Amino acid sequence: MTLSPESKEVIAATLPAVGAAIGDITPLFYKKMFAAHPELERDLFNRGNQKQGEQQKALAGSIAAFATLQLDPDPARVEAILSRIAHKHASLGIKPDEYWIVHEHLFAAIVEVLGAAVTPEVAKAWDEVYWLMANTLISLEADLYKAAGVEVGDVWRTVRVAERVYQSADTVSFVLTSLDGAPLPTFRPGQYLSVGVKLPDGARQIRQYSLSNAPSQGDWRITVKSVAASAAPDGTVIPAGEVSNFLFQNLFEGDELQVTMPFGDLVLTDEDAPLFLASAGIGCTPMIGMLSHLAEVGDQRPISVLHADRSVANHAHRHELSTLVGQIPSADVYRWYEDLGARQPLETIRVGRADITDLPLDPKTHAYLCGPLPFMMSLREALIERNVPAANIHYEVFGPDSWAPAGA
C-alpha cells in the first residue's frame, strides 16, 4: 500500500510544519492518552522513559520518518523501522484495538498544536499516513503472533527461576524454566523477552531483556543489571532502573515470573560471511547468546568479538565470553576497559575506548552492535569508514529506538 497522489501532495506541503511541531505534539498526545487511560501508563508504558522523554522522541522520529519515506520511498528503511517496532509491540502483546486509542489522542494533539492549519484536507492526508503505518504494523504483528504459535496479543506466560548467578557485582543472570518441566519454546540467537512485574506501588511495569543462552538448551536465560539513578550530561536526573532493580533485589530460585514469548529482529544472518559482534556494558547479553549458539553448532565463519566496559570488575559474563570464544577456532576477542586497574594492557586487552582502526575487518562482514547509543553510533561510523556496507550493520537498542528513524 502507498499514499494516494492527493494525500502525497498534502503531506509534502505540510511535512515541514508537522515535523517542526511534532516535538510538541507527541508529549501532548501521551498526556491526553494517559489522562483517558491511566492504566496504560501504569501497566504498559515504561515510566522511566516517559519521564525522560525518550518514548516521545522515538514516536516523533518514527512518524516523521515514515511520512518522509512515503514521499521518497526507501523500502529497506521502511522495513527496518517497522520491523523493529512490530517486534517490540508483539513483545508487549499489543492488539489492533489499541491503535484506535492512539489515533484518537494523537490527532487530538495534532489539532490542538496546529490549530486552524489542520484543514479537513490536511487531516485526511495525515489520517491516511497514520493508518498506512498502523495497518502495516498490525499485519506484521499478526505474522509474529502466528509464528510464535499464539493468538493475537496472547504472549504472556509464567515461568520459574531455576538458577540465579552473579555475573558481576551489579549484574545477575536468571535461568528460567517452564512450570511443568517441558522445554520452553525455541528462539533465534539475539532475541529478547519482555518481563512484567508488579511493583510496590501497584503498577505493572514491563521491560525487555535479551536471551543470553543458546536456543537449543530448552530453557531461557536473561541477565539483569542493577541501575542506580545518575545525572545526564545536561544535569537532568536519569531515574534508577525500576524493574531491573526490583528483579535484582527480589527474584530468587523457585520464584515465578511473568514473561512473554521471544521476539526481536537482531538475529544472526545465514549468509556465509564474517561476523563482527560488538558490545559495551550490559549490551554483551545478546552477543553471549549468539556466541553460545555459534560455539554449539561449530560455526566456522571468521568471527571478531569486541567488548568495551568501564573496568574488568564491571564486565558481566567476562569469563564466559573468553570461554565461548575459546570454543570457536575461527573467533578472536578484543576488549577495551576505561580502567584496567593494576592489570597491564595486552594486544587484545586495551585501555580506553573501543577503536577498530587496526583490527582485521573484511568488507563483507555482518556487524552486530549492542550498547549505549553513542558507542553504537561511533562504531557504525567506523565500520562504514572500513567499507562495511550500512545494510550489513545491525543493532539492538535497550529502550525506545530513536536512532532508526534518523537513518541508522
C-alpha positions in Angstrom: 0.0 0.0 0.0 1.1 3.6 -0.7 -0.3 7.0 -0.2 -2.8 8.3 -2.7 -1.4 11.0 -5.0 -3.7 13.6 -3.4 -2.5 12.8 0.1 1.1 12.7 -1.0 0.8 16.3 -2.3 -0.7 17.4 1.0 2.0 15.6 3.1 4.8 17.1 1.0 3.3 20.6 1.7 2.7 20.1 5.4 5.5 17.8 6.5 7.9 20.7 7.4 5.2 22.3 9.7 4.2 19.0 11.2 7.8 17.9 11.6 8.7 21.2 13.3 5.8 20.8 15.7 6.0 17.1 16.4 8.2 17.6 19.4 5.2 19.4 20.9 2.6 17.1 19.6 3.9 13.8 21.0 4.2 14.9 24.7 0.7 16.3 24.5 -0.5 13.1 22.9 0.8 11.0 25.7 -0.6 13.4 28.3 -4.1 13.1 26.7 -3.9 9.3 26.3 -2.7 8.7 29.9 -5.4 11.0 31.2 -8.0 9.0 29.4 -6.3 5.6 30.0 -4.2 5.8 33.2 -3.8 2.0 33.1 -1.6 2.3 30.0 0.9 4.5 31.9 0.8 2.3 35.0 0.8 -1.1 33.4 2.2 -0.9 29.8 4.5 2.0 29.1 7.9 2.5 30.6 7.5 5.2 33.3 11.2 6.0 33.3 11.3 6.6 29.6 8.2 8.8 29.8 9.9 10.9 32.5 13.0 11.4 30.3 11.0 12.0 27.1 12.7 9.1 25.3 9.5 7.4 24.3 8.2 10.7 22.9 11.3 11.3 20.8 11.2 7.8 19.4 7.5 8.1 18.5 8.0 11.5 16.9 11.0 10.3 14.9 9.2 7.2 13.7 6.1 9.1 12.5 8.2 11.8 10.7 10.5 9.2 9.1 7.6 7.1 7.9 5.8 10.2 6.4 9.1 11.3 4.7 9.6 7.8 3.3 6.2 8.0 1.6 7.5 10.9 -0.4 10.8 9.4 -1.2 10.3 5.7 -1.0 13.1 3.5 0.5 11.5 0.1 1.2 14.6 -1.2 3.1 14.4 1.7 5.6 10.7 1.3 6.0 11.1 -2.4 6.6 13.9 -1.8 9.2 11.9 0.8 11.1 8.6 -1.0 11.1 10.1 -4.5 11.8 11.7 -3.2 15.0 8.5 -1.5 16.1 6.4 -4.6 15.3 8.7 -6.9 17.4 8.6 -4.5 20.3 4.8 -4.3 20.1 4.5 -8.1 19.8 6.6 -8.5 22.9 4.2 -6.2 24.8 1.1 -8.1 23.5 -0.2 -5.0 21.6 -3.6 -5.7 19.9 -5.2 -3.9 16.9 -7.8 -2.1 19.1 -5.0 -0.1 20.8 -4.2 1.6 17.5 -7.6 3.3 17.7 -6.8 4.6 21.1 -3.5 6.1 19.8 -5.3 7.5 16.8 -7.9 9.4 18.9 -5.4 11.1 21.2 -2.6 11.7 18.6 -5.0 13.5 16.3 -6.5 15.5 19.1 -2.9 16.6 20.0 -2.2 17.5 16.3 -5.3 19.6 16.1 -4.6 21.4 19.4 -1.0 22.2 18.5 -1.5 23.2 14.8 -5.0 24.7 15.2 -6.6 26.1 12.0 -3.7 24.7 9.9 -5.4 21.3 10.2 -8.0 21.7 7.5 -10.2 18.7 6.5 -7.8 18.1 3.6 -4.7 18.1 5.9 -6.5 15.9 8.5 -7.5 13.4 5.8 -3.9 13.1 4.4 -2.3 12.6 7.8 -5.1 10.2 8.8 -4.1 8.2 5.7 -0.4 8.2 6.8 -1.3 7.0 10.2 -3.5 4.1 9.1 -1.0 3.1 6.4 1.7 2.8 9.2 -0.7 1.3 11.7 -2.2 -1.3 9.3 1.2 -2.3 8.2 2.3 -2.8 11.8 -0.9 -4.7 12.6 -0.2 -7.1 9.7 3.4 -7.6 10.8 2.4 -8.2 14.4 -0.2 -10.7 13.3 2.5 -12.6 11.5 4.7 -12.5 14.5 2.0 -13.8 16.8 1.2 -16.6 14.3 4.9 -17.6 14.1 5.0 -17.7 17.9 2.0 -20.0 17.9 -0.2 -17.7 20.0 -3.4 -15.8 19.5 -3.1 -12.1 18.8 -1.7 -10.4 21.9 -1.6 -13.7 24.0 2.1 -13.7 24.6 2.4 -13.9 28.3 3.3 -17.0 30.3 4.5 -17.9 33.8 8.0 -19.4 34.3 10.0 -20.4 37.3 13.5 -19.3 38.2 15.8 -22.3 38.3 19.1 -20.5 38.8 20.3 -17.1 39.9 24.0 -16.4 39.2 26.1 -13.3 39.7 27.9 -12.2 36.5 29.5 -9.2 38.1 28.9 -7.2 41.4 25.8 -5.5 40.0 24.7 -8.0 37.4 22.9 -11.3 37.8 21.5 -13.8 35.4 18.3 -15.9 35.8 17.8 -19.3 34.2 14.0 -19.6 33.6 12.2 -22.9 33.1 8.6 -24.0 32.5 6.3 -24.8 35.4 5.8 -28.4 34.2 9.4 -29.1 33.2 8.7 -29.2 29.5 11.2 -27.4 27.2 10.4 -23.7 26.7 9.7 -22.6 23.1 12.9 -22.0 21.0 14.1 -18.6 19.8 16.7 -17.1 17.5 20.0 -16.0 18.9 19.8 -12.3 19.7 16.1 -12.2 20.6 14.6 -10.9 23.9 11.8 -11.5 26.3 9.5 -8.9 27.9 9.3 -9.3 31.7 6.4 -7.9 33.7 6.5 -7.3 37.4 4.1 -5.8 39.9 5.9 -3.1 41.8 5.2 -2.0 45.4 3.0 0.9 44.3 0.7 -1.5 42.4 2.0 -0.6 38.9 2.8 -3.4 36.5 5.9 -2.4 34.6 7.4 -4.2 31.6 11.0 -4.3 30.4 12.8 -6.3 27.7 15.9 -8.4 28.4 18.0 -10.2 25.8 18.2 -14.0 25.9 21.8 -14.8 26.9 21.9 -18.6 26.2 21.7 -20.9 23.2 18.2 -21.7 21.8 18.7 -25.5 22.0 19.1 -25.6 25.8 15.3 -25.8 26.4 15.3 -23.0 28.9 15.7 -19.2 28.8 18.3 -17.1 30.5 18.2 -13.4 30.9 20.8 -11.1 32.5 19.8 -8.1 34.6 21.9 -5.2 35.7 21.1 -3.1 38.8 21.0 0.5 37.7 21.3 3.4 40.2 19.9 6.9 39.5 22.5 9.1 37.7 22.9 12.5 36.2 22.9 13.1 32.4 25.5 15.4 30.8 22.9 18.2 30.8 22.3 17.8 34.5 18.9 16.1 34.3 18.4 13.1 36.5 18.3 9.6 34.9 16.0 7.6 37.1 17.1 4.3 38.7 16.2 1.1 36.8 12.8 0.4 38.3 12.2 -3.1 37.0 15.9 -4.2 36.9 16.5 -3.1 40.4 13.3 -4.9 41.6 14.4 -8.1 39.9 18.0 -7.8 41.2 16.8 -7.4 44.8 13.8 -9.7 44.9 13.9 -12.5 42.4 15.4 -15.8 43.6 15.4 -19.6 42.8 12.0 -21.1 42.9 10.2 -17.8 42.3 7.7 -17.4 39.4 7.9 -14.7 36.8 5.6 -13.3 34.1 7.4 -13.2 30.7 6.5 -13.2 27.0 7.4 -15.3 24.1 10.8 -14.4 22.5 10.8 -11.6 19.9 13.3 -9.3 18.3 14.9 -8.7 14.9 18.6 -8.6 15.9 19.3 -12.2 14.7 22.2 -13.8 13.0 22.4 -13.9 9.3 22.5 -17.2 7.5 24.9 -15.8 4.9 28.4 -17.3 4.8 30.1 -14.0 5.7 32.4 -13.0 8.5 30.7 -11.8 11.7 31.6 -8.9 14.0 29.9 -8.9 17.4 30.5 -5.7 19.3 29.0 -4.7 22.7 29.5 -2.3 25.6 28.4 -2.8 29.2 25.2 -4.9 29.6 24.9 -4.9 25.8 27.0 -8.0 26.0 23.9 -10.2 26.6 22.7 -10.8 23.0 26.3 -11.4 22.0 26.7 -14.0 24.6 23.6 -15.7 23.4 24.9 -15.6 19.8 28.3 -16.9 20.8 26.7 -19.7 22.8 24.8 -20.8 19.6 27.9 -20.4 17.3 30.0 -22.5 19.7 27.4 -25.1 20.0 26.9 -25.6 16.2 30.6 -25.4 15.4 30.3 -22.4 13.2 33.4 -21.9 11.0 32.9 -18.3 9.8 35.6 -15.8 10.8 34.2 -14.1 13.9 35.6 -11.0 15.6 34.2 -10.1 19.1 34.7 -6.7 20.6 33.6 -5.7 24.1 34.1 -2.3 25.9 33.4 -1.7 29.6 34.3 0.6 32.5 36.6 -2.0 34.2 37.4 -5.7 34.3 35.3 -5.9 37.5 32.3 -4.3 35.8 32.4 -6.7 32.8 29.4 -9.1 33.1 29.9 -12.5 31.6 33.6 -11.8 31.3 34.8 -15.4 31.9 32.0 -16.8 29.8 32.9 -14.6 26.9 36.5 -15.9 26.9 35.4 -19.5 27.3 32.9 -19.3 24.4 35.5 -17.6 22.1 38.0 -20.3 23.0 35.5 -22.9 21.8 35.3 -21.3 18.3 38.6 -21.8 16.5 37.7 -19.1 13.9 36.9 -16.4 16.6 39.0 -13.7 18.2 38.1 -11.4 21.0 39.3 -7.8 21.7 38.5 -6.0 24.9 38.7 -2.3 26.0 38.4 -1.0 29.5 38.4 2.6 30.6 40.1 1.5 33.8 42.4 -1.6 33.8 43.3 -1.2 37.4 46.6 -2.9 38.2 46.5 -5.0 35.0 48.8 -4.3 32.1 47.5 -3.8 28.6 47.8 -6.7 26.2 47.4 -6.9 22.4 43.8 -8.0 22.9 43.1 -6.2 26.2 43.5 -2.5 25.9 42.8 0.6 28.0 40.5 3.4 26.8 37.5 3.4 24.4 37.0 0.8 21.6 38.9 1.6 18.4 38.7 -0.7 15.4 41.3 1.1 13.3 43.9 -1.7 13.4 41.5 -4.7 13.7 41.3 -7.1 10.7 37.9 -6.4 9.0 36.5 -7.9 5.8 34.2 -5.5 3.9 31.7 -8.4 3.5 31.4 -8.6 7.3 28.0 -8.6 9.0 28.3 -6.5 12.2 26.0 -6.7 15.3 26.1 -3.9 17.8 24.6 -3.5 21.3 25.3 -1.0 24.0 24.9 2.7 24.7 23.7 4.7 21.7 26.9 6.8 21.4 29.0 3.7 21.4 26.9 2.1 18.6 26.8 5.3 16.5 30.6 5.8 16.8 31.2 2.2 15.9 28.8 2.3 13.0 30.7 5.3 11.5 34.0 3.5 12.0 32.7 0.3 10.3 31.4 2.3 7.3 34.8 4.0 7.0 36.3 0.5 6.9 34.0 -0.2 3.9 31.4 -2.3 5.7 28.0 -1.5 4.0 25.4 0.2 6.2 23.0 -2.6 5.3 25.3 -5.1 7.0 25.3 -3.3 10.3 22.6 -4.5 12.7 22.0 -3.2 16.2 19.8 -3.5 19.3 18.7 -0.6 21.5 17.7 -1.2 25.1 14.7 1.2 25.3 12.9 3.3 22.8 14.7 3.4 19.4 15.2 7.0 18.5 18.2 6.1 16.2 16.5 4.1 13.4 14.2 6.9 12.2 17.3 9.2 12.0 18.8 7.0 9.3 20.8 4.3 11.0 
